[in-house]
Amino acid sequence: MNSYINEVDFFKNNNIEEIADTYGTPVYVYNEDIIRDRMRKVSGAITKYPYTANYSVKANTNIHILKLAVSEGINCDAMSVGEIKMLLAAGMPKERIFFVPNNVSEQELQYAIDEDILTSLDSLSQLEMYGKLNKGGRCAVRINPGVGAGHHEKVITAGKKTKFGIAEEDIDKIADIVEKYDLKLVGINQHIGSLFMDPQPYLDAVTNLLRIARRFKNLEFVDFGGGYGIPYHKLDDEKDFPMEDFKKKLEPILDEFVADYGYAPLFKSEPGRFCVAEGSVILGRVHALKSNSGVKYVGTDVGMNVLIRPSMYDSHHDIEVVRDGKTVAREDMETVTVTGNICETGDILAKDRQLPKIQQGDLICVLDTGAYGYSMCYPYNSRPRPAEVMICSDGSIELIRRKETIEDLMKLQINLSCK
Ligand SMILES: Cc1ncc(COP(=O)(O)O)c(C=O)c1O
């Protein structure tokens, strides 16, 4: 593919250069249609049995994106009280929120209990804490099924080397705590890791969780977790996650379980990235070009503070070059290393990347930044967080978060009396 933004008409009829000028760079630009489309696609992964895909809002908590989830009828998972509050502010009904925290305080659990939000407990000690706070209450538990998978060791969230979930060998102890506090255990969930393009590891994880589910009686739901991948290498024609193939292979696994268990509980998943990643790009400006020891560096304002995934997980994001409001064709290429403006050697957006020859003043358009992009931004080097704008379905542009200012960063700092 020569250009994703042209192929999907990402900016509709808006001039890219004008967006960059109006909102400043770097700026996150979202596309409403794409986000709605992905929320619909993932909601159709199971049609034979009762099913909900819960958007895992850790991927992106902008309230306007959460409002899209509300209007698409997709439920949501929250990892923290802050995420629950964002969801409530977006108008998400409480019964559509599932709280899946780990290592939270009594106060945080009490907040969810007071708000009547169903909670999954991630360890025996948290289950005990919950039981004391909410005797006779309803809850779920997160199981660590013993195997994990994912694109980087930092996103593998199950298996022997992770902090998450209750190990299978401790399942009998769950029953003891449930009985002690007269809890009603209504569901089990897992999340084994992130970014599968091949459905097989996820299907194996489903089979495994359903094996474990047979050890629990009267479950209202079984939640298989998130992790569906998106093609981060789309300019090299990487294919989409094969949702239809996945669906076909998943059905017989569910059939077998339902026949055995006696009824179909609600099946759930927790996709984060799939819903939002492809619905955003970052526009950044090229401010410097130089060669050091034979390496050509392109110096931009898209630092690791704006998008941390490349430095944190060695993640790949495709980049398009925009000049005079138009994408530059992918010909006459050269190998460059694209960096940000943060004072860290690791501040690298793309290492040894083939890009069309770049000029100072060009814009870069970093693709697939809607998940774990803004939600992981931070104001390192006292660089305020960027603005976020939405290209709405009707082609209009809305500012959905203004750019942070230095004053915003300073206002939380208390004057010290010591000299
Ligand atoms: C418990 C849980 N559920 C869901 C997700 C969403 O994962 P993804 O964005 O890969 O779909 C995560 C992400 O790490 C998670 O930890």
The ligand as an ORCA input file, in Angstrom:
! r2SCAN-3c Opt
* xyz 0 1
  C      -6.703     -7.282     31.537
  C      -6.585     -6.704     30.179
  N      -7.635     -6.764     29.363
  C      -7.584     -6.249     28.112
  C      -6.445     -5.645     27.634
  C      -6.448     -5.082     26.247
  O      -5.483     -5.642     25.445
  P      -5.391     -5.251     23.888
  O      -5.332     -3.777     23.824
  O      -4.155     -5.894     23.406
  O      -6.618     -5.804     23.242
  C      -5.311     -5.581     28.455
  C      -4.078     -4.972     27.959
  O      -2.996     -5.216     28.391
  C      -5.393     -6.115     29.762
  O      -4.344     -6.042     30.590
*
